[in-house]
Amino acid sequence: MGAGGKKPPMKEIEETRGAGRDEAFEAIIDRIKSVGGEVTEDNSSPLYSEVGDQELEVGYERVVQFSLNRFDFKLSRRVETQAIQGDGHTKHLSALPSPRIKFILKRKPDNTQDWQLVDLEDMF
C-alpha cells in the first residue's frame, strides 16, 4: 500500500509467532530433561474467565511440574485466544489477532509449601 493507506494484517506472521512460542516451551522442557530434571506432571486444561455469572473459555493452559536439584518446579504456559470486550451487560468474547502467551515459572523448596516466582533466565 502507498503512504497513508491501511495495511492488511499479516496473518502468517501472527501464526508463526504462536508456533515459535510453542517450540520455545518444548525447548525449555527438553532443556530441563537434559540437565537431569524429572517431569512429574504434565497437564493441559481450558482457561476460563468470569463474566458476571458465566464462565467463558478464553484459551488453554499447560502446566508441567518437575523436580530438579531438590526443588519442585511448576512451569505453566497460558495461551489466551479470546478477549473479553465491552462494558456492563454488553460484554462479549472477541477473537485475538494473535494469541497472548505467558510463561510462568515457580519453585517450591523441600521444606515449604509456598511457591515462589522464578525468572526463567535464572533457571539455567
Protein Blocks (a to p, Z undefined) as FASTA:
>chain_A
ZZhiacdddfklmmmmmmmmmmmmmmmmmmmmmnopacfbdcdddddddehjaccdfbdc
ddddddeehiacdddddddfbdcedehjlgccdddfbdcdddddddddfkbcbdcdddfk
lmZZ
